[in-house]
């Protein structure tokens, strides 16, 4: 199996899609470093993996903290060796609201989480991957990049995800022929805490967005984290690079 004995790092793996990706990689034989800000959630994911007979390392850390990223990568290398599979899933959706009223500091923090941190992690693990002639890097994006006007009130999130895809596809071109694949994954509308958080925001600040998220939930249009993670894992072993993998191609009818 392509992941047997490989060292994998999944960010945002304390819950939701990230947790299911981490569990799936462990079942495929990878030794998985589980990274998220919440120590409790990280511990729960690690326990799930170990209970299933897999190897996992708890890495509670904030991906936006450069020193924390460096310490995390050092701990992973000491425990399992260099990272060979990187899935950058950690993300934030806020701030939400009219762009002229959002706090610029929060807007900047969104981009630090959603684009700067994944890029920094990729740059850090890439040299060892290239040296070994094998590696897998995936950034988890959003279908909203194909329709930026569809998320009015979420300017920071849309901007960050669009930049993330540009970074990923450019890095894929740079690493072509090295044995390292670099791809984007659009996970679809998944029943996660992030979706729930948007539904609890003040509808007056994000009327169209609030209605869209609430309607999708009420009509049962959200997919499970397990289903979305499975679609990603099914593609991860392949040799394709510089691609945008959309869950809609695997699970949902064309629209």
Secondary structure in CASP SS format (residue, H / E / C, confidence):
PFRMAT SS
TARGET T0000
AUTHOR 0000-0000-0000
METHOD secondary structure of the structure
MODEL  1
X C 1.00
X C 1.00
X C 1.00
X C 1.00
X C 1.00
X C 1.00
X E 1.00
X E 1.00
X E 1.00
X E 1.00
X E 1.00
X C 1.00
X C 1.00
X C 1.00
X C 1.00
X H 1.00
X H 1.00
X H 1.00
X H 1.00
X H 1.00
X H 1.00
X H 1.00
X H 1.00
X H 1.00
X H 1.00
X H 1.00
X H 1.00
X C 1.00
X C 1.00
X C 1.00
X E 1.00
X E 1.00
X E 1.00
X E 1.00
X E 1.00
X E 1.00
X C 1.00
X C 1.00
X H 1.00
X H 1.00
X H 1.00
X H 1.00
X H 1.00
X H 1.00
X H 1.00
X H 1.00
X H 1.00
X H 1.00
X H 1.00
X H 1.00
X H 1.00
X C 1.00
X C 1.00
X C 1.00
X E 1.00
X E 1.00
X E 1.00
X E 1.00
X E 1.00
X E 1.00
X C 1.00
X C 1.00
X C 1.00
X C 1.00
X C 1.00
X H 1.00
X H 1.00
X H 1.00
X H 1.00
X H 1.00
X H 1.00
X H 1.00
X H 1.00
X H 1.00
X H 1.00
X H 1.00
X H 1.00
X H 1.00
X H 1.00
X C 1.00
X C 1.00
X C 1.00
X C 1.00
X C 1.00
X E 1.00
X E 1.00
X E 1.00
X E 1.00
X C 1.00
X C 1.00
X C 1.00
X C 1.00
X C 1.00
X C 1.00
X C 1.00
X C 1.00
X C 1.00
X C 1.00
X C 1.00
X C 1.00
X C 1.00
X C 1.00
X C 1.00
X H 1.00
X H 1.00
X H 1.00
X H 1.00
X H 1.00
X H 1.00
X H 1.00
X H 1.00
X H 1.00
X H 1.00
X H 1.00
X H 1.00
X H 1.00
X H 1.00
X H 1.00
X H 1.00
X H 1.00
X H 1.00
X H 1.00
X H 1.00
X H 1.00
X H 1.00
X H 1.00
X H 1.00
X H 1.00
X H 1.00
X H 1.00
X H 1.00
X H 1.00
X C 1.00
X C 1.00
X E 1.00
X E 1.00
X E 1.00
X E 1.00
X E 1.00
X E 1.00
X C 1.00
X C 1.00
X H 1.00
X H 1.00
X H 1.00
X H 1.00
X H 1.00
X H 1.00
X H 1.00
X H 1.00
X C 1.00
X C 1.00
X C 1.00
X C 1.00
X H 1.00
X H 1.00
X H 1.00
X H 1.00
X H 1.00
X H 1.00
X H 1.00
X H 1.00
X H 1.00
X H 1.00
X H 1.00
X H 1.00
X H 1.00
X H 1.00
X H 1.00
X H 1.00
X H 1.00
X H 1.00
X H 1.00
X H 1.00
X C 1.00
X C 1.00
X C 1.00
X C 1.00
X C 1.00
X E 1.00
X E 1.00
X E 1.00
X E 1.00
X E 1.00
X E 1.00
X E 1.00
X C 1.00
X C 1.00
X C 1.00
X E 1.00
X C 1.00
X C 1.00
X H 1.00
X H 1.00
X H 1.00
X H 1.00
X H 1.00
X H 1.00
X H 1.00
X C 1.00
X C 1.00
X C 1.00
X C 1.00
X C 1.00
X C 1.00
X C 1.00
X H 1.00
X H 1.00
X H 1.00
X H 1.00
X H 1.00
X H 1.00
X H 1.00
X H 1.00
X H 1.00
X H 1.00
X H 1.00
X H 1.00
X C 1.00
X C 1.00
X C 1.00
X C 1.00
X E 1.00
X C 1.00
X H 1.00
X H 1.00
X H 1.00
X H 1.00
X H 1.00
X H 1.00
X H 1.00
X H 1.00
X H 1.00
X H 1.00
X H 1.00
X H 1.00
X C 1.00
X C 1.00
X C 1.00
X C 1.00
X C 1.00
X C 1.00
X C 1.00
X E 1.00
X E 1.00
X E 1.00
X H 1.00
X H 1.00
X H 1.00
X C 1.00
X C 1.00
X C 1.00
X C 1.00
X C 1.00
X C 1.00
END
